[in-house]
């Protein structure tokens, strides 16, 4: 049998404790006893309960990062500390090296949240300087949420109303439970790998602190921070706050509000285009009129001075012809631009879609967008360009009409774990 020295025994015990995953990331609750701060800046104290006590140390480096920690370490205060267990070999004492302190009344979850929030803030994940602006006219909007909830439906409705030119790409994931953190982070990474997403909405409906906790996990926060695409966080209701909200480029109070922030208003955009065209036409006319006036003035001066009036007149007439030609060409270009803008605006009119031979199917006053929403025998109303007519479902999902049927896009498998789904 090998005989160990005291130093060897304590060193072995320290290595054994520090290699333990549980003891290396531990929360301990107790009463503070005998706190004292040394000239070095380290604070030493004892945590105790009714039957045991544990030596503790809060090093100066932790205090410099979070100066309020020392305020909680007063004689008799009840606290929750986070740190790692080790052995102080010089005295043969078990101690906890503390890196975070909170009053015991806040609860473990709140203490975990505050500790991680301070850590990420110190690393710069919340800096306002790194927040990116949202694209003014997004073409593809990525949505990270559960496909089973009402969140996706609300986002699609708002985008369809405000900016129907945008496509919605769903990265489906659980939004609560043990699988949610990895799923949310993976969905954000998958949308970044697609390469053609303009903005990402990370969304979930309201819930309790426990149900929203996945959005407080470190992996989700770092996935949002690492996204190459601007991220809008829309988790819970307006009063709910998660670490995802802090890291995101923009926080929205609700998923519907996130869609409002992401999408421009098509009517407002059309009005701005029309106003810009009117201003451009006025500018062209103004330049042409000034050129004609200047030409006439020069011609008059030349005639009065009797300096080769014939040659000068011809030169001035050529100058006037070129000026008017350039102004007319610019005016034609502006008219063509206005016609293209008007054509794009007209294409957004739902009636124009019906005029091209498409139809909208209603069931009980609601638009039918999926086959699974109808059943055999359901009474429907089919709206076409000049009116509507009743219909009854014979065999949903077995036939697919040609002209007059609504267009849908199916799932686009791009990743084995997470599959994006395209919504027009």
C-alpha positions as CSV (number, residue, x, y, z in Angstrom):
1,X,0.0,0.0,0.0
2,X,1.4,3.4,-0.9
3,X,1.9,6.0,1.8
4,X,0.9,9.5,0.9
5,X,2.2,12.7,2.3
6,X,-0.4,15.3,3.6
7,X,0.3,17.4,0.5
8,X,-0.2,14.5,-1.8
9,X,-3.4,13.4,-0.1
10,X,-4.9,17.0,-0.2
11,X,-3.7,17.5,-3.8
12,X,-5.4,14.2,-4.9
13,X,-8.6,15.2,-3.1
14,X,-8.6,18.7,-4.7
15,X,-8.1,17.2,-8.2
16,X,-10.9,14.7,-7.5
17,X,-13.4,17.4,-6.4
18,X,-12.5,19.8,-9.2
19,X,-12.9,17.1,-11.9
20,X,-16.5,16.4,-10.7
21,X,-19.0,18.1,-13.1
22,X,-21.6,18.7,-10.4
23,X,-19.2,20.2,-7.8
24,X,-17.6,22.4,-10.5
25,X,-20.9,24.2,-11.2
26,X,-22.8,24.3,-7.9
27,X,-25.4,26.5,-6.2
28,X,-25.3,26.7,-2.4
29,X,-27.8,28.4,-0.1
30,X,-26.9,29.5,3.4
31,X,-26.4,32.2,6.0
32,X,-23.4,34.5,5.7
33,X,-21.1,34.5,8.8
34,X,-17.9,36.4,9.5
35,X,-17.4,38.2,6.2
36,X,-14.1,40.0,5.9
37,X,-12.3,41.7,3.0
38,X,-8.5,41.5,2.9
39,X,-6.2,44.3,1.6
40,X,-5.8,42.2,-1.5
41,X,-9.5,42.7,-2.3
42,X,-10.6,39.1,-1.7
43,X,-13.6,38.6,0.5
44,X,-13.7,35.5,2.8
45,X,-16.8,34.3,4.7
46,X,-18.6,31.2,5.9
47,X,-21.9,29.8,4.6
48,X,-23.8,27.9,7.3
49,X,-27.1,26.3,8.1
50,X,-28.4,24.5,11.2
51,X,-26.0,21.7,11.1
52,X,-23.0,22.5,8.8
53,X,-20.8,25.2,7.5
54,X,-18.7,25.8,4.4
55,X,-15.7,28.1,3.9
56,X,-16.2,30.5,1.0
57,X,-14.1,33.0,-0.9
58,X,-15.1,35.7,-3.4
59,X,-12.0,36.8,-5.3
60,X,-11.3,40.4,-6.3
61,X,-11.6,39.6,-10.0
62,X,-15.3,38.6,-9.5
63,X,-15.9,41.7,-7.4
64,X,-14.5,44.0,-10.2
65,X,-16.9,42.5,-12.7
66,X,-20.0,42.7,-10.4
67,X,-19.4,45.3,-7.7
68,X,-22.8,44.7,-6.1
69,X,-21.9,41.2,-5.0
70,X,-20.1,42.5,-1.8
71,X,-23.3,44.3,-0.8
72,X,-25.1,41.0,-0.2
73,X,-22.3,39.6,2.0
74,X,-23.3,41.0,5.3
75,X,-23.4,39.2,8.7
76,X,-26.5,37.0,9.0
77,X,-27.8,37.6,5.4
78,X,-29.4,34.6,3.6
79,X,-27.9,34.2,0.2
80,X,-27.6,31.9,-2.8
81,X,-24.1,31.6,-4.2
82,X,-22.7,30.0,-7.4
83,X,-19.3,28.7,-7.8
84,X,-17.1,25.6,-7.7
85,X,-15.9,23.4,-4.8
86,X,-12.2,22.9,-4.2
87,X,-9.7,22.2,-1.4
88,X,-7.5,24.9,0.1
89,X,-4.4,22.8,0.7
90,X,-2.6,25.2,2.9
91,X,-5.2,24.8,5.6
92,X,-6.8,21.5,4.6
93,X,-10.2,23.1,4.2
94,X,-13.0,22.4,1.8
95,X,-14.2,25.7,0.3
96,X,-16.4,27.1,-2.4
97,X,-14.9,29.7,-4.8
98,X,-17.8,32.0,-5.4
99,X,-18.4,34.0,-8.7
100,X,-22.0,35.1,-8.1
101,X,-24.2,36.1,-5.1
102,X,-27.9,36.8,-4.8
103,X,-30.3,37.2,-1.9
104,X,-32.0,33.9,-1.2
105,X,-35.5,35.3,-1.7
106,X,-35.1,35.7,-5.4
107,X,-35.3,32.0,-6.1
108,X,-32.9,29.7,-8.0
109,X,-34.3,30.4,-11.5
110,X,-34.0,34.2,-11.1
111,X,-30.5,33.8,-9.7
112,X,-29.5,31.7,-12.7
113,X,-31.0,34.2,-15.1
114,X,-29.2,37.2,-13.4
115,X,-25.9,35.4,-13.3
116,X,-26.0,34.5,-17.0
117,X,-27.3,38.0,-17.9
118,X,-24.3,39.6,-16.2
119,X,-21.9,37.2,-17.8
120,X,-23.3,37.8,-21.3
121,X,-23.4,41.6,-20.8
122,X,-19.8,41.6,-19.7
123,X,-18.9,39.7,-22.9
124,X,-20.6,42.4,-25.0
125,X,-23.6,40.4,-26.3
126,X,-26.0,43.2,-25.4
127,X,-24.0,46.1,-26.8
128,X,-26.2,48.6,-28.7
129,X,-23.4,49.3,-31.1
130,X,-23.7,45.8,-32.6
131,X,-27.4,46.0,-33.2
132,X,-28.2,45.9,-36.9
133,X,-31.0,47.7,-38.8
134,X,-33.7,45.7,-40.4
135,X,-33.9,45.5,-44.2
136,X,-36.5,48.0,-45.6
137,X,-38.0,45.6,-48.2
138,X,-37.4,42.0,-47.1
139,X,-37.9,39.3,-49.7
140,X,-37.6,36.2,-47.5
141,X,-38.5,36.2,-43.8
142,X,-37.3,33.3,-41.6
143,X,-39.5,32.3,-38.7
144,X,-38.2,30.2,-35.8
145,X,-41.2,28.8,-33.9
146,X,-43.4,25.8,-33.4
147,X,-45.6,24.9,-36.5
148,X,-48.4,23.8,-34.2
149,X,-49.2,27.1,-32.5
150,X,-51.1,30.2,-33.6
151,X,-47.8,32.3,-33.7
152,X,-47.0,31.3,-37.3
153,X,-50.5,32.0,-38.5
154,X,-50.5,35.4,-36.9
155,X,-47.1,36.3,-38.5
156,X,-48.2,35.1,-41.9
157,X,-51.5,37.1,-41.8
158,X,-49.7,40.3,-40.9
159,X,-47.0,39.8,-43.6
160,X,-49.7,39.0,-46.2
161,X,-51.6,42.1,-45.4
162,X,-48.6,44.5,-45.2
163,X,-46.1,43.2,-47.7
164,X,-47.3,40.1,-49.7
165,X,-44.2,40.2,-51.8
166,X,-42.3,38.6,-48.9
167,X,-42.0,34.8,-48.6
168,X,-42.0,33.2,-45.1
169,X,-39.5,30.4,-44.5
170,X,-40.4,28.4,-41.4
171,X,-37.7,26.6,-39.4
172,X,-39.9,24.4,-37.1
173,X,-38.7,23.7,-33.6
174,X,-40.1,23.0,-30.1
175,X,-40.3,26.2,-28.1
176,X,-40.6,24.7,-24.6
177,X,-39.3,21.6,-22.9
178,X,-35.9,20.0,-22.7
179,X,-35.4,19.8,-26.5
180,X,-36.3,23.4,-27.1
181,X,-32.9,25.1,-26.5
182,X,-31.0,22.9,-29.0
183,X,-33.9,23.1,-31.5
184,X,-34.1,26.9,-31.4
185,X,-30.4,27.3,-31.8
186,X,-30.3,24.8,-34.6
187,X,-33.2,26.5,-36.4
188,X,-31.4,29.9,-36.3
189,X,-28.2,28.3,-37.6
190,X,-30.1,26.5,-40.4
191,X,-31.7,29.7,-41.6
192,X,-28.3,31.3,-41.7
193,X,-27.0,28.4,-43.8
194,X,-29.7,29.0,-46.4
195,X,-28.0,32.3,-47.4
196,X,-31.0,34.1,-48.8
197,X,-32.9,35.1,-45.7
198,X,-33.2,38.8,-45.1
199,X,-34.4,38.8,-41.5
200,X,-35.3,36.2,-38.8
201,X,-38.2,36.3,-36.3
202,X,-37.7,34.1,-33.2
203,X,-41.2,33.9,-31.8
204,X,-43.3,32.2,-29.1
205,X,-46.7,33.0,-27.5
206,X,-47.1,33.9,-23.9
207,X,-46.5,31.4,-21.0
208,X,-45.1,31.0,-17.5
209,X,-41.5,31.6,-16.6
210,X,-40.8,27.9,-16.9
211,X,-42.5,27.6,-20.3
212,X,-40.4,30.5,-21.7
213,X,-37.2,29.3,-20.0
214,X,-35.7,27.9,-23.2
215,X,-35.2,31.4,-24.5
216,X,-33.0,32.1,-21.4
217,X,-30.5,29.3,-22.2
218,X,-27.0,30.3,-23.0
219,X,-27.0,28.3,-26.3
220,X,-30.0,30.2,-27.6
221,X,-28.5,33.6,-26.7
222,X,-25.2,32.8,-28.4
223,X,-27.0,31.5,-31.5
224,X,-28.9,34.8,-31.8
225,X,-25.6,36.7,-31.3
226,X,-23.8,34.6,-33.9
227,X,-26.5,35.1,-36.6
228,X,-25.3,36.8,-39.8
229,X,-28.9,37.8,-40.4
230,X,-30.7,40.4,-38.3
231,X,-32.9,38.8,-35.6
232,X,-36.2,40.1,-34.1
233,X,-37.1,38.5,-30.8
234,X,-40.9,38.1,-30.1
235,X,-41.1,35.9,-27.1
236,X,-44.2,35.9,-24.8
237,X,-46.1,39.0,-24.0
238,X,-44.9,42.6,-23.6
239,X,-44.2,42.1,-19.9
240,X,-42.0,39.0,-20.5
241,X,-38.3,39.5,-20.8
242,X,-35.8,36.8,-21.9
243,X,-32.1,36.8,-22.7
244,X,-33.0,36.3,-26.3
245,X,-34.7,39.8,-26.2
246,X,-31.4,41.3,-24.8
247,X,-29.2,39.8,-27.6
248,X,-31.5,40.2,-30.6
249,X,-31.2,43.2,-32.9
250,X,-34.7,44.3,-32.1
251,X,-37.3,43.2,-29.5
252,X,-41.0,43.1,-30.3
253,X,-43.7,42.8,-27.6
254,X,-45.7,40.1,-29.5
255,X,-45.2,37.9,-32.6
256,X,-47.7,40.0,-34.6
257,X,-45.9,43.2,-33.6
258,X,-42.7,41.6,-34.9
259,X,-44.3,41.0,-38.3
260,X,-45.4,44.7,-38.3
261,X,-41.8,45.8,-37.6
262,X,-40.3,43.6,-40.3
263,X,-42.7,44.4,-43.1
264,X,-43.2,47.8,-44.7
265,X,-46.8,48.9,-45.5
266,X,-47.4,48.3,-49.2
267,X,-50.0,51.2,-49.4
268,X,-47.6,53.6,-47.8
269,X,-44.8,52.5,-50.1
270,X,-47.0,52.9,-53.2
271,X,-47.9,56.4,-52.1
272,X,-44.2,57.3,-51.6
273,X,-43.4,56.0,-55.1
274,X,-46.2,58.0,-56.7
275,X,-45.2,61.1,-54.9
276,X,-41.5,60.7,-55.9
277,X,-42.6,60.3,-59.6
278,X,-44.6,63.5,-59.5
279,X,-41.6,65.4,-58.0
280,X,-39.3,63.9,-60.6
281,X,-41.6,65.0,-63.5
282,X,-41.8,68.5,-62.0
283,X,-38.0,68.7,-61.8
284,X,-37.6,67.7,-65.4
285,X,-40.1,70.3,-66.6
286,X,-38.4,72.9,-64.5
287,X,-34.9,72.1,-66.0
288,X,-36.3,72.2,-69.5
289,X,-38.1,75.5,-69.1
290,X,-34.9,77.1,-67.6
291,X,-32.9,75.8,-70.5
292,X,-35.3,77.2,-73.0
293,X,-35.4,80.6,-71.2
294,X,-31.6,80.8,-71.1
295,X,-31.3,79.9,-74.8
296,X,-33.8,82.6,-75.8
297,X,-32.0,85.2,-73.7
298,X,-28.6,84.4,-75.2
299,X,-30.1,84.5,-78.7
300,X,-31.6,87.9,-78.0
301,X,-28.3,89.3,-76.7
302,X,-26.4,88.0,-79.8
303,X,-28.9,89.6,-82.2
304,X,-28.6,92.9,-80.3
305,X,-24.7,92.8,-80.5
306,X,-24.9,91.8,-84.2
307,X,-22.1,89.2,-83.8
308,X,-22.7,86.6,-86.5
309,X,-26.4,86.3,-85.6
310,X,-27.0,83.6,-88.2
311,X,-24.3,81.2,-87.0
312,X,-24.9,82.0,-83.3
313,X,-28.7,81.4,-83.8
314,X,-28.0,78.0,-85.4
315,X,-25.7,77.1,-82.5
316,X,-28.2,78.2,-79.9
317,X,-31.0,76.4,-81.7
318,X,-29.0,73.2,-81.7
319,X,-28.3,73.7,-78.0
320,X,-32.0,74.2,-77.4
321,X,-32.8,71.1,-79.4
322,X,-30.4,69.0,-77.4
323,X,-31.6,70.4,-74.1
324,X,-35.2,69.7,-75.0
325,X,-34.4,66.2,-76.3
326,X,-32.6,65.3,-73.0
327,X,-35.5,66.6,-71.0
328,X,-38.0,64.6,-73.0
329,X,-35.9,61.5,-72.7
330,X,-35.7,61.9,-69.0
331,X,-39.5,62.5,-68.9
332,X,-40.1,59.3,-70.9
333,X,-37.9,57.3,-68.4
334,X,-39.8,58.7,-65.5
335,X,-43.1,57.8,-67.2
336,X,-41.8,54.2,-67.8
337,X,-40.7,54.0,-64.1
338,X,-44.2,55.1,-63.0
339,X,-45.9,52.6,-65.2
340,X,-43.7,49.8,-63.8
341,X,-44.5,50.9,-60.2
342,X,-48.2,51.0,-61.1
343,X,-48.0,47.5,-62.6
344,X,-46.4,46.2,-59.4
345,X,-48.9,47.8,-57.2
346,X,-51.8,46.5,-59.4
347,X,-50.2,43.0,-59.1
348,X,-50.7,43.2,-55.3
349,X,-54.5,43.7,-55.7
350,X,-56.3,40.4,-54.7
351,X,-58.9,41.1,-57.5
352,X,-56.2,40.9,-60.1
353,X,-55.3,37.5,-58.9
354,X,-58.9,36.4,-59.3
355,X,-59.0,38.0,-62.8
356,X,-56.1,35.7,-63.8
357,X,-58.3,32.6,-63.1
358,X,-57.6,31.8,-59.5
359,X,-60.2,31.3,-56.9
360,X,-60.6,31.8,-53.1
361,X,-62.4,29.1,-51.1
362,X,-64.3,30.0,-48.0
363,X,-65.7,27.7,-45.3
364,X,-68.0,29.2,-42.7
365,X,-66.7,32.7,-43.5
366,X,-63.0,31.7,-43.2
367,X,-60.5,31.3,-46.1
368,X,-59.5,27.7,-46.6
369,X,-55.7,27.5,-46.9
370,X,-55.0,23.8,-46.3
371,X,-56.6,20.5,-47.3
372,X,-56.6,19.4,-43.7
373,X,-59.0,22.3,-42.9
374,X,-61.9,20.6,-44.8
375,X,-63.7,17.3,-44.6
376,X,-66.0,15.4,-46.9
377,X,-69.5,17.0,-47.0
378,X,-68.3,20.5,-45.9
379,X,-70.2,23.3,-47.6
380,X,-67.9,25.8,-49.3
381,X,-68.2,29.1,-51.2
382,X,-65.9,29.6,-54.1
383,X,-65.2,33.2,-55.0
384,X,-64.0,34.0,-58.5
385,X,-63.5,37.3,-60.4
386,X,-67.2,38.1,-61.0
387,X,-68.9,36.6,-58.0
388,X,-69.1,33.3,-56.1
389,X,-70.9,30.0,-56.1
390,X,-71.5,27.2,-53.5
391,X,-69.7,23.9,-53.5
392,X,-69.5,20.7,-51.4
393,X,-66.4,18.7,-50.7
394,X,-66.5,15.2,-52.2
395,X,-63.1,13.8,-51.4
396,X,-60.6,16.2,-49.9
397,X,-57.0,15.6,-50.9
398,X,-57.6,13.1,-53.7
399,X,-57.9,15.6,-56.6
400,X,-56.1,18.7,-57.5
401,X,-57.7,21.2,-59.8
402,X,-55.9,22.9,-62.6
403,X,-57.1,26.4,-63.4
404,X,-59.0,28.1,-60.5
405,X,-57.3,26.2,-57.7
406,X,-55.4,28.0,-54.9
407,X,-51.6,27.6,-55.1
408,X,-49.7,26.2,-52.1
409,X,-46.1,25.3,-51.6
410,X,-45.0,22.2,-49.8
411,X,-42.2,21.5,-47.4
412,X,-38.7,22.1,-48.8
413,X,-36.4,19.6,-47.1
414,X,-33.0,21.3,-46.7
415,X,-31.7,19.8,-43.5
416,X,-32.1,16.3,-42.0
417,X,-32.9,17.6,-38.5
418,X,-34.8,20.8,-39.3
419,X,-36.9,21.2,-42.5
420,X,-37.8,24.7,-43.8
421,X,-41.4,25.1,-45.2
422,X,-42.1,27.8,-47.7
423,X,-45.3,29.9,-47.4
424,X,-46.2,32.3,-50.3
